[in-house]
Amino acid sequence: MLVLLGSTVFGQGTAESVVQPFSVDSLGKSPWGAVGRSLLVPGWGQVYNDSWWKAPLFIAGDVSMLWLYQIKNRKVNRIERSRSQIDFQLKRDPFLTTEQKSILQSRFNNLTGNLDGALNDRNLYGWLFAISHLLGLVDAYVDAHLFQFGQKMDVAFIGMPGSTQATIQIQW
């Protein structure tokens, strides 16, 4: 697809209206397009920005954090089920002896301590996933802004003949 823009070029003191075509490649990459892609699928924004080597890193980071989160979540659910069963038995079983009640109460208290640790572990991996995913979004955004930056930037050192002065000219 070719897009035409009108621009004014100044030359030799007169203004001329010139229509200059440019291609989509000269526009670079859309930063928000890269962010949207990375938001939907980890690593897609990096592939869009031609950073192929980064995509597997972000995919692996997000998938591993989600996998570890699921493992810890199963542990939390298992502990909560055990606590519920013990609590139900403590409240509803009229035939428990005092010794049985104290053993069940001790198990319940132990499971409560285990639940706190398991919840902390699960939440840690949830936060690590969020940070990993956000890092992928930021990387895709920055890469899109800097797409072909080295090719677009032109640095020239201009020496003045017969002078000790030098000029540095940077264009992009």
Secondary structure as the mmCIF struct_conf table of DSSP 4:
data_model
#
loop_
_struct_conf.conf_type_id
_struct_conf.id
_struct_conf.beg_label_comp_id
_struct_conf.beg_label_asym_id
_struct_conf.beg_label_seq_id
_struct_conf.end_label_comp_id
_struct_conf.end_label_asym_id
_struct_conf.end_label_seq_id
STRN STRN1 LEU A 2 GLY A 11
TURN_TY1_P TURN_TY1_P1 GLN A 12 GLY A 13
STRN STRN2 THR A 14 SER A 23
HELX_RH_3T_P HELX_RH_3T_P1 VAL A 24 LEU A 27
HELX_RH_AL_P HELX_RH_AL_P1 PRO A 31 LEU A 40
BEND BEND1 VAL A 41 VAL A 41
TURN_TY1_P TURN_TY1_P2 PRO A 42 GLY A 43
HELX_RH_AL_P HELX_RH_AL_P2 TRP A 44 TYR A 48
TURN_TY1_P TURN_TY1_P3 ASN A 49 ASP A 50
TURN_TY1_P TURN_TY1_P4 TRP A 52 LYS A 54
HELX_RH_AL_P HELX_RH_AL_P3 ALA A 55 ARG A 92
TURN_TY1_P TURN_TY1_P5 PRO A 94 PHE A 95
HELX_RH_AL_P HELX_RH_AL_P4 THR A 98 HIS A 145
TURN_TY1_P TURN_TY1_P6 LEU A 146 GLN A 148
HELX_RH_AL_P HELX_RH_AL_P5 PHE A 149 LYS A 152
STRN STRN3 ASP A 154 GLY A 159
HELX_LH_PP_P HELX_LH_PP_P1 MET A 160 MET A 160
TURN_TY1_P TURN_TY1_P7 PRO A 161 GLY A 162
BEND BEND2 SER A 163 THR A 164
STRN STRN4 ALA A 166 GLN A 171
#
